Amino acid sequence: MKAKIGFIGLGIMGRHMAGHLLNVGYELHVYDVSQPALAALVEKGAAAHAGCKEVTAASDVVISMVPDSPDVEKVALGADGIISAARPGLIYIDMSTIAPGMAVKVSKELGKLGVRCLDAPVSGGETGAANAALSIMVGGPEDLFREVLPILDVMGKTITHCGGSGAGQIVKACNQIQVALNFVGMAEALVLGAKAGVDPAVIIKVLSAGYAQTRVMDVRGPKVIKGEFEPGFKSKFHYKDLNIIMETARRLNVPLPATAVAHELFAAMIASGRGDLDHSAVINIIEDLAKVEARAKG
């Protein structure tokens, strides 16, 4: 008999992830602050609830996909959160991107009540979520990871146990460093070429065929040179992740000079009102400074 699954957070990615679980026959109990988001999942067969406590009471496994550490703390440990309906045997999987320390705190507090916890942040943006092709980085007990792997398999393609509690969030931080620097590198290359009069489409074509090729370039490059910045992953969320990364680096006494530059470029995006654009829109900051637009000529 399949587990009853609760899903909290039906945003850009969460709605797709929850939908995949419904599609393979899981009984799904959902909650989101957005009524339209709830209605869309109810139409597909999910049961809507008034809050996290109610979702938890109806579920064997609870998954959350919310924006930031304070949101996870509220969902898990708040007055009407998971903790208020916690019981031995309940499984909690947080798939948000949060501070590693918060993941450890939640695991410890819920663990006192017999709840088994995993932190399982994801990478792949809306495209990965929609195609059930997310990369999922999991921290927590390995036996629990193996137990819930059939559930994670429904939402992701590359699923890796990274270590103990908080390890999934550490690996996600590493991922977000690399992604941010890839976007910044692509932005600088395209703007330099455009300023010199070279068609950015030519730059993308050449770089994509050589050592400079990245998945960021493959997925977002063609959209960037068309000026298309509808969010697959919003800039303000990547900035949030970079804040977590810099705080973690300070705690561990690790210098991250290139990441610090990326952090400030994303800070400039927020300050310029571009926080709701895709993170590839960081090129706009470089364009502003260079006084040129890196757009395809064809």
SEMI-469479 format. One record per residue (C-alpha): chain; x negated, y, z negated. Coordinates in pm, 1 decimal, padded with zeros to 6 digits. Layout:
! residues N
REC  ch         x         y         z
REC   A         X         Y         Z
...
***
This chain:
! residues 298
REC  ch         x         y         z
REC   A   00000.0   00000.0   00000.0
REC   A  -00139.8   00338.6   00100.9
REC   A  -00213.4   00598.4  -00164.8
REC   A   00017.5   00895.6  -00208.1
REC   A  -00188.0   01199.9  -00116.8
REC   A  -00149.2   01556.4  -00236.8
REC   A  -00292.4   01836.4  -00023.6
REC   A  -00338.7   02188.9  -00161.0
REC   A  -00437.4   02460.9   00086.8
REC   A  -00293.9   02463.4   00438.6
REC   A  -00498.2   02734.1   00605.8
REC   A  -00683.2   02738.5   00938.5
REC   A  -00849.3   02403.0   00870.4
REC   A  -00636.2   02250.9   00595.1
REC   A  -00321.9   02239.0   00804.7
REC   A  -00493.3   02022.2   01064.9
REC   A  -00654.1   01796.1   00805.3
REC   A  -00320.7   01740.4   00630.5
REC   A  -00153.6   01677.0   00964.7
REC   A  -00395.7   01395.3   01048.0
REC   A  -00311.3   01223.6   00718.5
REC   A   00057.3   01241.6   00805.1
REC   A  -00006.8   01106.7   01152.4
REC   A  -00159.3   00784.9   01019.0
REC   A   00124.8   00721.4   00776.7
REC   A   00016.2   00856.7   00440.9
REC   A   00290.7   00988.3   00213.6
REC   A   00188.3   01351.8   00179.2
REC   A   00274.3   01605.3  -00091.2
REC   A   00172.2   01963.1  -00012.7
REC   A   00140.9   02309.7  -00161.7
REC   A   00027.5   02644.2  -00024.5
REC   A   00100.6   03004.3  -00114.9
REC   A   00217.7   03053.8   00245.5
REC   A   00576.0   02942.6   00298.4
REC   A   00538.3   02919.0   00678.2
REC   A   00237.6   02689.7   00629.7
REC   A   00442.8   02468.1   00399.4
REC   A   00736.6   02465.1   00638.8
REC   A   00517.7   02351.6   00928.5
REC   A   00398.3   02046.2   00733.8
REC   A   00747.1   01968.6   00600.1
REC   A   00869.7   01963.1   00959.6
REC   A   00611.6   01691.2   01028.0
REC   A   00724.7   01484.5   00730.8
REC   A   00541.0   01615.1   00423.5
REC   A   00709.8   01687.3   00090.2
REC   A   00664.3   02046.1  -00026.9
REC   A   00613.4   02131.0  -00394.6
REC   A   00624.4   02446.6  -00604.8
REC   A   00265.7   02427.9  -00727.5
REC   A  -00050.5   02229.6  -00795.8
REC   A   00092.2   02062.8  -01106.7
REC   A   00387.8   01922.7  -00912.5
REC   A   00167.8   01799.3  -00626.8
REC   A  -00059.6   01624.7  -00876.8
REC   A   00229.1   01455.8  -01056.1
REC   A   00350.6   01307.0  -00726.3
REC   A   00010.7   01191.0  -00596.4
REC   A  -00255.8   00925.6  -00645.0
REC   A  -00520.3   01132.3  -00467.4
REC   A  -00525.6   01512.9  -00460.8
REC   A  -00723.6   01704.4  -00197.5
REC   A  -00782.8   02078.8  -00206.0
REC   A  -00900.9   02305.8   00075.3
REC   A  -00905.6   02664.6  -00055.5
REC   A  -01129.1   02968.2   00004.7
REC   A  -01367.2   03008.9  -00290.9
REC   A  -01488.4   02898.1  -00633.1
REC   A  -01228.4   03097.4  -00832.7
REC   A  -00952.9   02941.0  -00620.7
REC   A  -01079.0   02589.8  -00692.6
REC   A  -01109.9   02670.1  -01062.1
REC   A  -00747.1   02786.8  -01064.1
REC   A  -00624.4   02487.9  -00864.4
REC   A  -00810.8   02237.5  -01079.5
REC   A  -00827.8   02392.3  -01426.1
REC   A  -00562.6   02666.2  -01428.0
REC   A  -00254.7   02671.8  -01651.2
REC   A  -00041.5   02506.0  -01382.4
REC   A  -00328.8   02332.6  -01209.1
REC   A  -00430.0   01972.5  -01157.6
REC   A  -00545.7   01948.1  -01518.4
REC   A  -00188.4   02001.1  -01641.9
REC   A  -00078.2   01675.9  -01475.9
REC   A  -00410.3   01492.2  -01500.9
REC   A  -00416.1   01124.8  -01598.0
REC   A  -00660.7   00835.2  -01592.4
REC   A  -00701.5   00692.1  -01242.9
REC   A  -00615.0   01012.6  -01057.7
REC   A  -00864.4   01100.0  -00783.4
REC   A  -00948.0   01460.6  -00697.1
REC   A  -01136.9   01550.5  -00378.6
REC   A  -01222.6   01916.9  -00331.8
REC   A  -01309.1   01987.4   00031.5
REC   A  -01356.0   02362.4  -00011.6
REC   A  -01696.5   02529.7   00009.2
REC   A  -01781.0   02655.7  -00340.0
REC   A  -02071.7   02707.5  -00576.5
REC   A  -02235.0   02374.8  -00672.2
REC   A  -02207.4   02469.6  -01039.2
REC   A  -01829.5   02503.8  -01010.6
REC   A  -01804.4   02158.5  -00853.2
REC   A  -01995.0   02013.5  -01148.7
REC   A  -01779.9   02204.2  -01400.0
REC   A  -01453.7   02083.5  -01246.1
REC   A  -01579.1   01724.8  -01234.5
REC   A  -01681.1   01734.4  -01601.2
REC   A  -01358.5   01894.1  -01726.2
REC   A  -01124.2   01667.9  -01530.6
REC   A  -01344.1   01370.4  -01608.1
REC   A  -01264.6   01413.4  -01976.8
REC   A  -00905.4   01319.5  -01888.2
REC   A  -00998.7   01021.0  -01676.5
REC   A  -00982.8   01194.0  -01337.7
REC   A  -01246.3   01081.5  -01087.5
REC   A  -01381.3   01366.9  -00876.1
REC   A  -01571.4   01425.1  -00554.0
REC   A  -01690.6   01747.5  -00393.7
REC   A  -01660.2   01702.9  -00017.9
REC   A  -01709.3   02027.6   00175.7
REC   A  -01681.2   02017.0   00552.6
REC   A  -01838.4   02164.4   00863.0
REC   A  -01692.9   02196.3   01211.0
REC   A  -01450.1   02486.2   01186.9
REC   A  -01098.7   02478.3   01323.6
REC   A  -01204.9   02282.2   01630.6
REC   A  -01354.6   02007.1   01417.8
REC   A  -01051.0   02002.9   01189.7
REC   A  -00807.1   01989.2   01481.5
REC   A  -00997.4   01703.2   01646.5
REC   A  -01056.9   01507.1   01324.2
REC   A  -01428.1   01546.1   01397.3
REC   A  -01546.6   01725.0   01083.2
REC   A  -01880.3   01659.4   00920.9
REC   A  -01803.9   01582.7   00554.7
REC   A  -02073.3   01610.3   00285.3
REC   A  -01979.4   01424.5  -00031.7
REC   A  -02109.6   01455.0  -00386.7
REC   A  -02006.9   01228.5  -00672.8
REC   A  -02007.6   00859.0  -00767.3
REC   A  -02096.3   00635.3  -00472.4
REC   A  -01835.5   00373.5  -00564.2
REC   A  -01563.3   00638.8  -00555.0
REC   A  -01697.6   00765.5  -00221.3
REC   A  -01661.9   00417.3  -00074.5
REC   A  -01313.3   00381.2  -00220.2
REC   A  -01181.9   00697.3  -00052.9
REC   A  -01380.4   00662.7   00271.0
REC   A  -01071.8   00542.3   00464.9
REC   A  -00900.6   00872.0   00375.4
REC   A  -01201.5   01082.8   00473.5
REC   A  -01234.9   00886.6   00797.6
REC   A  -00896.1   01022.6   00905.0
REC   A  -01026.8   01381.1   00892.1
REC   A  -01391.2   01351.9   00985.8
REC   A  -01643.2   01189.0   01214.2
REC   A  -01972.4   01213.7   01025.8
REC   A  -01918.9   01138.8   00657.1
REC   A  -02221.9   01123.7   00429.3
REC   A  -02267.7   01053.7   00060.1
REC   A  -02522.8   01314.9  -00044.6
REC   A  -02574.9   01232.9  -00413.5
REC   A  -02420.3   01309.9  -00748.5
REC   A  -02164.8   01574.9  -00838.7
REC   A  -02244.4   01904.4  -00665.4
REC   A  -02471.2   01746.1  -00403.0
REC   A  -02209.1   01785.3  -00132.0
REC   A  -02198.4   02158.9  -00198.8
REC   A  -02578.5   02185.1  -00189.0
REC   A  -02588.4   02017.0   00152.6
REC   A  -02306.6   02244.3   00273.2
REC   A  -02513.2   02543.7   00162.0
REC   A  -02802.0   02411.0   00373.0
REC   A  -02562.5   02373.3   00665.7
REC   A  -02440.0   02731.4   00633.0
REC   A  -02795.6   02863.6   00631.1
REC   A  -02867.4   02690.2   00960.0
REC   A  -02538.9   02794.7   01121.7
REC   A  -02581.3   03159.0   01020.4
REC   A  -02935.4   03172.6   01154.7
REC   A  -02826.5   03005.1   01478.3
REC   A  -02561.0   03273.3   01527.6
REC   A  -02806.0   03552.7   01449.8
REC   A  -03070.3   03403.3   01680.1
REC   A  -02821.8   03367.7   01965.0
REC   A  -02699.2   03723.0   01906.8
REC   A  -03047.6   03871.9   01921.7
REC   A  -03138.7   03674.5   02234.1
REC   A  -02823.5   03781.0   02419.6
REC   A  -02849.4   04145.2   02318.1
REC   A  -03217.3   04168.5   02411.7
REC   A  -03144.6   04015.6   02752.5
REC   A  -02840.1   04235.8   02811.3
REC   A  -03034.7   04549.9   02719.5
REC   A  -03295.1   04449.6   02980.3
REC   A  -03021.1   04404.7   03241.7
REC   A  -02997.6   04024.6   03254.5
REC   A  -02652.1   03866.5   03275.2
REC   A  -02580.7   03696.0   02935.8
REC   A  -02417.5   03408.5   03125.5
REC   A  -02755.5   03336.6   03283.7
REC   A  -02922.2   03346.1   02941.1
REC   A  -02670.6   03098.0   02800.2
REC   A  -02718.3   02867.0   03099.3
REC   A  -03096.8   02864.3   03071.1
REC   A  -03119.6   02841.0   02691.9
REC   A  -02858.0   02564.6   02680.4
REC   A  -03075.3   02347.5   02904.8
REC   A  -03389.6   02374.0   02694.3
REC   A  -03533.4   02358.1   02343.4
REC   A  -03323.6   02655.8   02231.5
REC   A  -02998.4   02462.9   02280.3
REC   A  -02773.4   02439.1   01974.5
REC   A  -02416.6   02329.6   01911.5
REC   A  -02341.1   02689.4   01810.7
REC   A  -02443.0   02798.6   02158.9
REC   A  -02249.2   02518.6   02327.6
REC   A  -01924.5   02586.2   02140.9
REC   A  -01931.9   02962.1   02090.4
REC   A  -02173.7   03098.4   02350.2
REC   A  -01921.3   03104.6   02638.5
REC   A  -01665.8   03279.1   02415.4
REC   A  -01915.3   03532.5   02282.5
REC   A  -02015.5   03657.1   02627.8
REC   A  -01646.0   03702.7   02708.6
REC   A  -01594.0   03905.4   02390.4
REC   A  -01359.1   03643.6   02245.4
REC   A  -01382.9   03632.1   01865.9
REC   A  -01061.2   03465.3   01752.5
REC   A  -01161.2   03286.4   01433.2
REC   A  -01245.6   02921.8   01415.6
REC   A  -01417.1   03017.8   01090.4
REC   A  -01378.2   03373.0   00965.0
REC   A  -01682.7   03591.0   00907.8
REC   A  -01567.0   03682.4   00557.6
REC   A  -01577.3   03316.7   00458.2
REC   A  -01928.2   03270.6   00594.8
REC   A  -02030.9   03582.1   00401.4
REC   A  -01881.8   03420.8   00090.4
REC   A  -02089.3   03111.3   00160.6
REC   A  -02403.1   03321.1   00203.1
REC   A  -02335.5   03481.7  -00134.4
REC   A  -02320.5   03133.6  -00288.8
REC   A  -02643.8   03041.0  -00110.7
REC   A  -02831.6   03346.4  -00234.1
REC   A  -02709.4   03295.1  -00591.2
REC   A  -02811.4   02928.5  -00578.7
REC   A  -03151.6   03019.2  -00436.5
REC   A  -03211.5   03269.6  -00717.4
REC   A  -03114.5   03008.3  -00977.5
REC   A  -03353.9   02754.5  -00824.6
REC   A  -03627.6   03012.6  -00759.5
REC   A  -03632.1   02943.6  -00385.1
REC   A  -03719.2   03231.7  -00148.3
REC   A  -03492.7   03250.1   00158.1
REC   A  -03621.2   03550.0   00354.7
REC   A  -03446.0   03477.7   00686.0
REC   A  -03119.9   03391.9   00510.8
REC   A  -03141.1   03722.7   00323.5
REC   A  -03142.1   03905.9   00657.1
REC   A  -02844.0   03702.7   00778.6
REC   A  -02667.4   03781.8   00451.0
REC   A  -02707.9   04155.3   00510.3
REC   A  -02591.0   04129.9   00871.6
REC   A  -02274.9   03954.1   00754.2
REC   A  -02237.8   04218.9   00482.8
REC   A  -02243.8   04476.3   00762.3
REC   A  -01966.5   04283.3   00937.7
REC   A  -01747.6   04305.7   00629.0
REC   A  -01826.3   04675.9   00588.3
REC   A  -01735.2   04740.9   00953.0
REC   A  -01396.2   04572.8   00917.3
REC   A  -01483.2   04258.4   01114.0
REC   A  -01436.5   04008.1   00833.5
REC   A  -01139.3   03837.5   00997.0
REC   A  -01325.1   03775.4   01323.8
REC   A  -01509.7   03452.6   01397.9
REC   A  -01859.2   03431.4   01249.1
REC   A  -02001.6   03445.7   01600.6
REC   A  -01893.9   03811.7   01597.0
REC   A  -02213.8   03891.0   01405.3
REC   A  -02342.5   03976.7   01754.0
REC   A  -02131.1   04293.4   01731.4
REC   A  -02365.0   04430.0   01463.6
REC   A  -02672.6   04375.0   01682.0
REC   A  -02485.7   04527.1   01978.1
REC   A  -02399.1   04834.4   01771.9
REC   A  -02762.7   04882.0   01676.1
REC   A  -02888.1   04830.7   02032.6
REC   A  -02603.8   05029.1   02188.7
REC   A  -02523.6   04758.6   02443.4
REC   A  -02258.7   04490.0   02493.0
REC   A  -02378.0   04140.1   02576.7
REC   A  -02093.9   04045.2   02812.6
REC   A  -02096.4   03826.1   03120.3
REC   A  -02099.9   04020.1   03446.0
REC   A  -01905.2   03766.8   03650.2
***
